[in-house]
C-alpha cells in the first residue's frame, strides 16, 4: 500500500462536506464528501468513507465508496472493500480481489519514457 508523507488533512467519520476541495498535501477521508477535488498529494478514502463527485489527485487510495470519476497523475490503489461507480484513470491501477468497479479503467503509463 502506498504510504503518504507527512500529516494528512483528516475529514473524520460523521463529517459531511459539500463543495470543492483544493490544496496541497495528503487528505484522509473517513466521512462523506459531495463535490469535486483537485489536490496535489495523495487522497485516501477509508473503508467507511463516501465520495460523490470527481476526484483528481497525484495518487488515490480507495477503500470506501465513490460515485464519480477518479483521475490520478500517478497511482490508483483500489482495495478489496472499495466500490466505485465511474471512470478510473491513472498512470498505474492496482485492484484487489473483492473490489467492485462499475465503469472503465484507463492506464496512462509513465509520464516520461523510461531509459
C-alpha positions as CSV (number, residue, x, y, z in Angstrom):
1,X,0.0,0.0,0.0
2,X,1.3,3.5,-0.8
3,X,2.4,5.5,2.2
4,X,1.9,9.2,2.3
5,X,4.5,11.6,3.7
6,X,3.7,14.0,6.5
7,X,0.5,14.5,8.3
8,X,-2.7,14.3,6.3
9,X,-5.8,16.6,6.4
10,X,-8.5,14.5,8.0
11,X,-12.2,14.5,7.2
12,X,-13.4,12.4,10.0
13,X,-16.3,10.0,10.3
14,X,-19.6,11.8,10.9
15,X,-18.3,14.9,9.0
16,X,-20.2,15.8,5.7
17,X,-18.6,18.3,3.3
18,X,-20.4,19.8,0.2
19,X,-18.3,21.7,-2.3
20,X,-14.9,21.8,-4.0
21,X,-11.7,20.8,-2.2
22,X,-8.4,22.1,-3.4
23,X,-5.0,22.2,-1.9
24,X,-1.5,20.7,-1.4
25,X,-0.8,17.8,0.9
26,X,-2.4,14.5,1.7
27,X,-6.1,14.0,2.6
28,X,-7.7,11.2,4.6
29,X,-11.4,10.9,4.2
30,X,-13.4,8.9,6.7
31,X,-16.6,10.9,6.3
32,X,-18.8,12.0,3.4
33,X,-18.0,14.4,0.6
34,X,-20.4,15.7,-2.1
35,X,-18.3,17.6,-4.6
36,X,-15.1,17.6,-6.6
37,X,-11.4,17.8,-5.6
38,X,-8.2,18.8,-7.2
39,X,-5.3,18.3,-4.9
40,X,-1.6,17.9,-5.1
41,X,-0.9,14.9,-2.9
42,X,-2.5,11.6,-2.0
43,X,-6.2,11.2,-1.3
44,X,-7.1,8.2,0.8
45,X,-10.8,7.3,1.1
46,X,-11.1,5.0,4.1
47,X,-13.4,2.0,4.2
48,X,-16.3,3.9,5.8
49,X,-15.8,7.0,3.5
50,X,-18.2,8.0,0.8
51,X,-17.4,10.4,-2.1
52,X,-19.9,11.7,-4.7
53,X,-18.2,13.7,-7.3
54,X,-14.9,13.7,-9.2
55,X,-11.5,13.1,-7.6
56,X,-8.3,14.5,-9.1
57,X,-5.1,14.0,-7.2
58,X,-1.5,12.8,-7.5
59,X,-2.3,9.4,-6.1
60,X,-5.6,7.9,-4.9
61,X,-6.2,5.1,-2.5
62,X,-9.9,3.9,-2.3
63,X,-11.3,1.6,0.4
64,X,-14.7,3.2,0.5
65,X,-17.5,4.1,-1.9
66,X,-17.0,6.5,-4.9
67,X,-19.7,7.7,-7.2
68,X,-17.8,9.7,-9.8
69,X,-14.6,9.7,-11.8
70,X,-11.1,9.3,-10.4
71,X,-8.1,10.8,-12.2
72,X,-4.6,10.3,-10.7
73,X,-1.4,11.7,-12.1
74,X,0.3,8.7,-10.5
75,X,-1.1,5.5,-9.0
76,X,-4.6,4.4,-8.1
77,X,-5.0,1.7,-5.5
78,X,-8.4,0.0,-5.1
79,X,-8.7,-2.1,-2.0
80,X,-10.9,-5.2,-1.5
81,X,-13.6,-3.1,0.3
82,X,-13.9,-0.5,-2.4
83,X,-16.9,0.2,-4.5
84,X,-16.5,2.6,-7.5
85,X,-19.1,3.7,-10.0
86,X,-17.3,5.8,-12.6
87,X,-14.2,6.0,-14.7
88,X,-10.8,5.4,-13.1
89,X,-7.7,6.9,-14.8
90,X,-4.1,6.7,-13.6
91,X,-0.5,6.0,-14.5
92,X,-0.9,2.6,-12.8
93,X,-4.0,1.0,-11.3
94,X,-4.0,-1.8,-8.7
95,X,-7.2,-3.6,-7.9
96,X,-7.6,-6.0,-5.0
97,X,-9.7,-9.1,-5.3
98,X,-13.2,-8.3,-3.9
99,X,-13.2,-4.7,-5.1
100,X,-16.2,-3.6,-7.2
101,X,-15.6,-1.2,-10.1
102,X,-18.6,-0.4,-12.3
103,X,-17.1,1.6,-15.1
104,X,-14.0,2.0,-17.3
105,X,-10.4,1.8,-16.1
106,X,-7.7,3.6,-18.2
107,X,-4.0,3.4,-17.6
108,X,-1.9,6.3,-18.9
109,X,1.5,4.7,-18.3
110,X,4.6,6.6,-17.1
111,X,4.6,10.4,-17.7
112,X,8.2,10.2,-19.1
113,X,9.8,7.4,-21.1
114,X,12.0,5.1,-19.1
115,X,15.6,4.6,-20.2
